[in-house]
Amino acid sequence: MKRILLPMIILLLTLSACVTTPNTDVEAELRATLVAVNVQATVQAEQIASLQTQVVQPTATCPICPTSDPTSTPILPTDTPVPTATVQATGSVSGRLGYPSEMVPPLRVVAFNTLTGEYYWQNTVLNQMNYRFEALPVGTYHVLAYLIDNPSRTFYAAYSNFVTCGYLESCTDHTLVTVEVKAGMETTNVDPNDWYGVEPESLGWPLDPTINWN
């Protein structure tokens, strides 16, 4: 019996040694793998923490960071018609000058637009016998003459019905004559020589607009 048990014990020990040795090796390998995994996880965690630190805390800051200048893109016009300048039609007015004396003093000849109130004027020199407005806008006008050297509220001349009826004593109408200016045409014989209107301002004759009468 001892002979049988001894070989069996030896066999069991041998088998036990054969069985336990692989388990020991497996456990060692598992432990080594776990250590390697832990090391790799630790390294990855450190790398992630480093990246998060770089994102949250920039390496460089500037108290006043330069900003790029804003750019503007011009808006190109669409195909819109270009407005064309309108040319105002004009005409001319001319006439002779006179004065109840041997000479004709320097005068200021004024043409008043009867609709708009605008006026156009020119000065003459001593003994100038004619005047001419080159380009008056088309419309209707009253033409008057004023003394330049001694302007007066009660003594100035106009182109009136007294002129058109021939300066006769029987002509008592001193109403202003309306002169029509037509495009491209000249209205002649507009002579502002009625110096005989009594109280011309009361007749509706305008005062010299180039003088401040206040």
LINDA-V950161 format. One line per field, one symbol per residue. phi: phi as a letter, one per 20 degrees, with the letter a starting at -180 (. if undefined). psi: psi as a letter, one per 30 degrees, with the letter a starting at -180 (. if undefined). A space follows every 50 residues. Layout:
phi->???
psi->???
This chain:
phi->.fffffffffffffffffffffffffffffffffffffffffffffffff ffffffdffbccfcffdfffdddfeffffdfefdfeeffcbccbaddbaf afcdffcdecddffeenfccbbdddgmfdcbbefbeggrdcddcccfefc fcecbbdbecffffenmeffededffeededdfmcdedmededeedfflg ffenfffgfedeef
psi->eeeeeeeeeeeeeeeeeeefeeeeeeeeeeeeeeeeeeeeeeeeeeeeee eeeeeejlfklkejkkkkkkkkjkjkkaikkkkkkkkkklalklalklki lfljlkljkkjkkfeffllkllkllkgkfllkjeikkkaklkklkkkeei kkffjllljlfeefggglffjgjgkkkkkkklkglkjlhjjigjggkkie effgkkljffkjg.
